[in-house]
């Protein structure tokens, strides 16, 4: 669990620092070309943090880590990130109001609470979905291989 907290919160810290610097301090709008960097930065951070977390878990278990253990470790990191990122935006919404939420591109005719719910749900489930993909790919490379004679079920 410590590994999940360590690396999940690392991803959240990178996201929070980006939001605070770019959106709040530099006042970069939603239509700026600088916003192309954000998804690349967040995804690279998630990939690196997931890799480092799985590698640390593998080292803690003496170099033997099954595919399932790799997947569980990666998904726990993604869950910590999903929950902590949603909490950051929820606290930001409650403290600062809808300024950050309304700075996203596009006009909407929906009530603000619906926009917030869809934004948080998209962040939460998107983080879990991409975490599953990243964990699966990383586990494919880091998990121990079974011999052909093995009868162990994964």
N, C-alpha and C positions, 0 to 999 in steps of 0.2 A: 504494500500500500504506500510505503514511503516513496518508492520509485514513481508510482503514478502521480502522487502529489508533487514531487520534485519536477518532473518533466511536463506534467499537465499545466502546472502553474507557470512554468517557464514560457510556454506558448502564450498563455494569457498575458503575462508581463510584456512580451514583445508586442502583442496586439494593443494593450493599454498604452504603452509608450508611443506607438505609432499614432493612435487616436489622439492622445494628448498633444503631441508635438505637431502633427500635421493638421488636424481638424481644429483644435482649440487654440494653440499658440500661433500657428502660421495662418490660420483662417483659410485653409484651402477648401474650396467648394466642391460639391459633388460632380460638377462638370469638368473639373481640372484633369489634365492628362497625367498629373502626378499620381492619381488614384489607380493607375494601371499597376503600380508597384505593389500596392497593398495585398491583393490576392496571391501574387507570387511570393511575397515576403511571408505571409501567414502560412501558405502551404509548404514552403521550404522549411520554415521553422517547425511545423508539425512533423514533417518527414524526418528531419534531423533529430528532433526530440524523441520521436518514436523509436528510431534506430538506436539512439544512445540509451534509452530506457530498456529496450529489449537486450541490448548488449550488456548493460549493467546487471540485469536479472540473470542472464546466462553466466556471467562471471561469478555471481553470488551462489549459483547452483553448481559450481565446479565445471562449467563448460558444457554441461548436458542440459539442453532445453528442447522440449518437444514442440512440435508445430502448434499444438493447442495452448501450451504455456506462453509461447510467443504471441499468439493471437490474444490471449487473455491480458497479457501485460500491455500490449498496444492499445487494446480497447479500453482498459482502465485509464490509461493516459488520456485517451480521447474523451472519456466520460468526465474526467476532472476538468479538462479544458472546456468542454461544452457547458458544464454547470457553472464554472467560475466566470466564463465570458458572459453568459447570460446574466449572472448576478451583477457583474460590472455594469452592463448596459441597463439593467433594471434599477440599480442604485443611481446611476447617472440620470436616468429618466425621472426618478423620484426627487433627486436633489436639484438638478439643473433644468428640469422640464423637458419638453419635447424637441429642444433645439437640435440635438444630435440626430434624433430620429427623422426630423423634418428636413435635415440637410441632404438626405439621400435624393438621388435624381428621380424625377417623375412626379406628376401630379396625381393625386388620388381623391376619389369621391367618398372613400370609406371613412368611417369614424376613426379617430386616432387610436382608440383601444384595439381595434381590429388590425390596424397597421402594426402596432407594437406586438400583438400576439403573433402575427405572421412573421415578423422580423425575428422574434426570439425563437419561434419554432423552427424557422429556416436555419438559424445559427446552430441551434441544438442538434437537430437531426442531420443537418449537413456536416457538422463536425463528426458525428458518430459514423455517418456513411463513409466519408473520406478517411476517417480513422480506421475503419474496417478494411478499406482498400490498401492503405499504407501498411497496416499491420500484416495483412496477408502477403503482400509482396516482400516485405522485410523478413517475415517468418520463413518464407520460401528459401531465402538465402542463409538465414542464421540457424534454423532448426536443425537438430541432429538428424542424420539419415539412418533409417533402419536397414538392416541387411535383408536380403531376399529370404533367408531362412527364418526370419522372425515371425512369430505368430501373434505378436502384441497388436491389439486394436488401438488405434489412436484415440 
